[in-house]
Amino acid sequence: MYFSPHITINLIEFHENFHIQFKHFNDNPKSIYLPEKWVPHCTLANRLLPDKLVEAYNYCLYRNDTILGKIQEIGIIEMVSKNNASIIYSKSLKPNKIS
């Protein structure tokens, strides 16, 4: 279950630039997150038991108004196990203030 953002050229360029900067970490040429394969989305829920998936779907069904937002931080995670990830690096993307 996910929300789909309004796809802009800035979003696509941001994603492509990310992959250019971190290409030496890409060890999966079949990844669905690579440019040309990626479907921009914001995951709301995954790996739910069937009854919880139905509950989440019904909750979201009537609460899908447009959500405005900005990317404020980006991070790299390591999947420790199927249901657990640890943050390796995180960077705030706050705009630089000019004095």
URQUI-V139684 format. One record per residue. N is the residue number from 1. PHI is phi in whole degrees, -180 to 180 (999 if undefined). OMEGA is omega as a letter, one per 20 degrees, with the letter a starting at -180 (999 if undefined). D_LAST is the distance of its C-alpha to the last C-alpha in whole Angstrom. Layout:
N;PHI;OMEGA;D_LAST
N;PHI;OMEGA;D_LAST
//
This chain:
1;999;a;43
2;-154;r;40
3;-100;r;38
4;-106;r;37
5;-76;r;33
6;-70;a;33
7;-82;r;33
8;-119;r;30
9;-62;r;30
10;-63;r;26
11;-66;r;28
12;-63;r;31
13;-65;r;28
14;-59;a;26
15;-64;r;30
16;-64;r;31
17;-64;r;28
18;-57;a;28
19;-69;r;32
20;-66;a;31
21;-67;a;29
22;-115;a;32
23;-62;a;35
24;-72;r;36
25;-94;a;37
26;-79;r;39
27;-111;a;42
28;-134;a;43
29;-66;r;44
30;-98;a;45
31;-57;r;42
32;-77;a;42
33;-97;r;38
34;-73;r;38
35;-53;a;37
36;77;r;39
37;-117;a;41
38;-69;r;38
39;-110;a;38
40;-56;a;35
41;-162;r;36
42;-123;a;35
43;-68;r;38
44;-100;r;39
45;-160;r;42
46;-154;a;44
47;55;r;47
48;-92;r;48
49;-66;a;52
50;-51;a;54
51;-68;r;54
52;-73;r;50
53;-64;r;49
54;-62;r;51
55;-62;r;50
56;-66;r;46
57;-61;r;47
58;-62;r;49
59;-64;a;46
60;-75;a;43
61;-54;a;46
62;-106;a;45
63;-130;a;42
64;-115;r;40
65;-66;r;38
66;-62;r;35
67;-115;r;32
68;-96;r;28
69;-165;r;26
70;-136;r;23
71;-75;a;23
72;-109;a;21
73;-153;r;23
74;-131;a;25
75;-146;r;28
76;-116;r;31
77;-119;r;34
78;-117;r;37
79;-75;a;40
80;-78;r;42
81;-149;a;45
82;-57;a;46
83;-117;a;44
84;-146;r;42
85;-133;r;38
86;-116;a;36
87;-79;r;32
88;-90;a;32
89;-153;r;28
90;-140;a;26
91;-135;r;22
92;-72;r;19
93;-110;r;18
94;-64;a;15
95;-64;r;13
96;-68;r;10
97;-89;r;6
98;-96;a;4
99;-92;999;0
//
